């Protein structure tokens, strides 16, 4: 039986960190970062986007980018309902698009955050081929029948869905000037999914706020599990430590 991933909630100190996963990913994308931050006494929440974490790639393709944006907002609401008043948000790739949107749309409820290898500025990507590769791996593991035919039938669905994700990115890019919280960007120099240089165009749209741009020359797109992971994790922790948290990082106040 194949073990499927699930959302991750690690309640600890009063400071909460929301981590959002990638398009064809799951909470496993950021699990090591979540565990690292947990050891530093942060409460960490990694929700699973609707349709993800199953053994059928069609479950993702039948969802919408707007639905995932709703999931992202609900994740902030979940943490607030649990009593967390100060929340930082980060996302990997697609998750970073939604983290960026959250920081412009819900700034009163967030203390800071940012993205890891996210195509906020318009850039060329290899996401379609990567999703189809992911789908092939899933189908070959679970049931090897008619794999090639299924993969080809997915292509147009992926392209249509990516157009809606790009619309979410456009919305995030056009609203960068509304962000008034400290902002963190991590970009892998060996990113095989998106044009790495797009991060500099995004940075140009953040002149009104404090931002940190970290470049990892040896890393690929999934920077959270790459060869510079430990440096990346420490950089995230340093950024978090520098935010204007009001409370001591002790037990959550109810």
C-alpha positions in Angstrom: 0.0 0.0 0.0 1.4 3.4 -1.0 1.6 5.9 1.9 0.1 9.2 0.8 1.1 12.5 2.5 -1.1 14.6 4.6 -1.2 18.2 6.0 1.3 18.8 8.8 0.5 20.8 12.0 3.3 21.2 14.6 2.0 23.4 17.5 4.8 24.8 19.6 5.6 28.4 20.5 3.5 31.5 19.9 5.1 32.4 16.6 3.5 30.6 13.7 4.9 29.8 10.3 2.7 28.8 7.4 4.5 26.8 4.6 2.8 26.3 1.2 3.8 23.5 -1.1 4.4 23.3 -4.9 2.1 22.6 -7.8 2.7 18.8 -8.3 4.0 18.5 -4.7 2.7 17.9 -1.2 3.7 18.9 2.4 6.7 16.6 1.9 8.2 19.5 -0.2 8.8 21.5 2.9 8.8 18.8 5.6 12.5 19.1 6.5 12.2 22.9 6.8 9.1 22.5 8.9 10.9 20.1 11.3 13.9 22.5 11.4 11.7 25.4 12.4 9.8 23.2 14.9 13.1 22.6 16.7 13.4 26.4 17.0 10.0 26.5 18.8 8.0 27.8 16.0 4.5 26.5 15.4 4.4 25.3 11.8 1.4 24.5 9.6 1.8 22.9 6.1 -1.7 22.4 4.6 -2.2 20.1 1.7 -3.8 21.8 -1.4 -7.1 20.3 -2.5 -6.5 17.4 -5.0 -2.9 16.8 -4.0 -1.3 13.9 -2.2 -3.3 11.2 -4.0 -2.2 8.4 -6.4 -4.2 9.9 -9.3 -2.7 13.0 -11.0 -6.2 13.8 -12.4 -7.2 14.8 -8.9 -4.9 17.8 -9.2 -5.9 18.6 -12.8 -9.6 18.7 -11.8 -9.0 21.5 -9.2 -8.5 25.2 -9.9 -5.9 27.7 -9.1 -8.6 29.9 -7.6 -9.5 27.0 -5.3 -5.9 26.8 -4.1 -5.9 30.5 -3.5 -9.0 29.9 -1.2 -7.1 27.1 0.5 -4.2 29.5 1.2 -6.5 32.0 2.8 -8.2 29.3 4.8 -4.8 28.2 6.1 -4.2 31.7 7.6 -7.7 31.6 9.1 -7.0 28.1 10.6 -3.9 29.4 12.4 -5.8 32.5 13.7 -8.6 30.2 14.9 -6.0 28.2 16.8 -5.1 31.4 18.6 -1.9 32.4 16.7 -1.8 36.2 16.4 1.5 36.5 14.6 2.0 34.5 11.4 4.8 34.4 8.8 4.1 32.7 5.4 6.4 31.2 2.8 5.8 29.0 -0.2 7.8 26.8 -2.6 7.2 27.5 -6.4 3.4 27.7 -6.8 3.0 27.9 -3.0 5.2 31.0 -3.1 2.8 32.7 -5.6 0.1 32.3 -3.0 2.3 33.3 -0.1 3.1 36.5 -2.1 -0.6 37.2 -2.7 -1.3 36.6 1.0 1.3 39.2 2.0 -0.4 41.8 -0.2 -4.0 40.9 0.5 -3.9 40.0 4.3 -0.9 42.1 5.5 -2.7 43.0 8.8 -2.7 39.3 9.7 0.9 38.5 8.7 4.2 39.6 10.0 6.4 38.8 7.0 7.4 36.0 4.6 8.1 35.3 1.0 8.9 32.6 -1.5 11.4 29.9 -2.6 11.9 29.6 -6.4 8.6 31.0 -7.4 7.7 32.5 -10.9 6.2 35.8 -9.7 7.6 37.9 -12.5 6.7 36.6 -16.0 9.3 34.0 -17.0 9.7 30.9 -19.2 9.0 27.7 -17.3 9.3 23.9 -17.9 6.3 23.2 -15.6 4.2 21.3 -18.1 6.9 18.7 -18.9 7.7 18.4 -15.2 4.1 17.7 -14.3 3.8 15.1 -17.0 7.0 13.5 -15.7 5.5 13.5 -12.2 2.3 12.0 -13.5 4.2 9.2 -15.4 6.1 8.3 -12.1 2.8 8.2 -10.2 1.0 6.1 -12.8 3.9 3.6 -13.2 4.0 3.1 -9.4 0.3 2.6 -9.0 -0.9 1.0 -12.2 1.1 0.6 -15.3 -1.8 0.3 -17.8 -2.2 2.8 -20.7 0.4 5.2 -19.1 1.5 6.9 -22.3 -2.1 7.5 -23.5 -3.1 8.9 -20.2 0.0 11.2 -20.1 -0.9 12.6 -23.5 -4.5 13.2 -22.5 -3.2 15.2 -19.5 -1.1 17.6 -21.6 -3.9 20.0 -22.6 -5.3 19.9 -19.1 -2.0 20.9 -17.6 -1.5 23.7 -20.0 -5.0 25.1 -19.3 -4.4 24.8 -15.5 -1.0 26.5 -15.8 -2.5 29.4 -17.5 -4.7 30.0 -14.5 -1.7 29.6 -12.1 0.1 32.2 -14.3 -2.9 34.5 -13.8 -2.4 34.1 -10.0 1.2 35.0 -10.5 0.3 38.0 -12.5 -2.0 39.2 -9.7 0.8 38.7 -7.2 3.3 40.5 -9.4 1.0 43.5 -10.0 0.3 43.9 -6.3 3.9 43.7 -5.0 3.8 47.4 -4.2 1.1 46.7 -1.6 3.4 44.5 0.4 4.5 46.4 3.6 6.0 43.5 5.5 9.6 42.2 5.4 10.0 39.9 2.4 12.3 36.9 1.8 13.3 35.5 -1.6 15.3 32.3 -2.2 16.4 31.4 -5.7 18.3 28.4 -6.9 21.0 29.1 -9.5 20.5 25.7 -11.2 16.7 26.0 -11.3 15.5 23.6 -14.1 11.8 24.7 -13.8 11.8 28.5 -14.1 14.2 31.2 -15.3 16.2 32.0 -12.2 16.8 35.7 -13.2 13.1 36.5 -12.8 13.7 36.9 -9.1 15.6 40.2 -9.8 12.6 41.6 -11.6 10.4 40.7 -8.6 12.9 42.4 -6.3 12.5 45.6 -8.3 8.8 45.6 -7.4 9.6 45.5 -3.6 11.4 48.8 -3.2 8.8 50.0 -0.7 9.6 47.3 1.9 12.6 45.5 3.4 13.5 42.4 1.4 16.2 39.7 1.5 17.3 38.0 -1.7 19.3 34.8 -1.2 20.9 33.1 -4.2 21.9 29.4 -4.0 24.2 28.7 -6.9 24.4 24.9 -6.6 20.7 24.2 -5.9 17.9 23.0 -8.2 14.2 24.1 -8.2 13.2 22.1 -5.1 15.6 24.1 -3.0 14.2 22.7 0.3 15.9 19.3 -0.4 18.9 20.5 -2.4 22.7 20.5 -1.7 22.5 23.9 0.1 19.5 23.0 2.2 21.2 23.6 5.5 22.3 27.1 4.5 18.9 27.8 3.1 17.2 26.6 6.4 19.5 28.8 8.4 18.8 31.8 6.2 15.0 31.3 6.7 15.6 31.0 10.4 17.7 34.2 10.5 15.0 36.1 8.5 12.3 34.9 10.9 14.4 35.9 13.9 14.7 39.4 12.6 10.9 40.0 12.2 9.1 42.2 14.7 7.5 39.6 16.8 5.6 41.1 19.7 5.6 38.1 21.9 8.4 36.0 23.4 8.7 32.7 21.6 7.3 30.8 24.5 4.0 29.0 24.8 1.1 30.2 22.8 -1.2 32.6 24.8 -4.8 31.4 24.7 
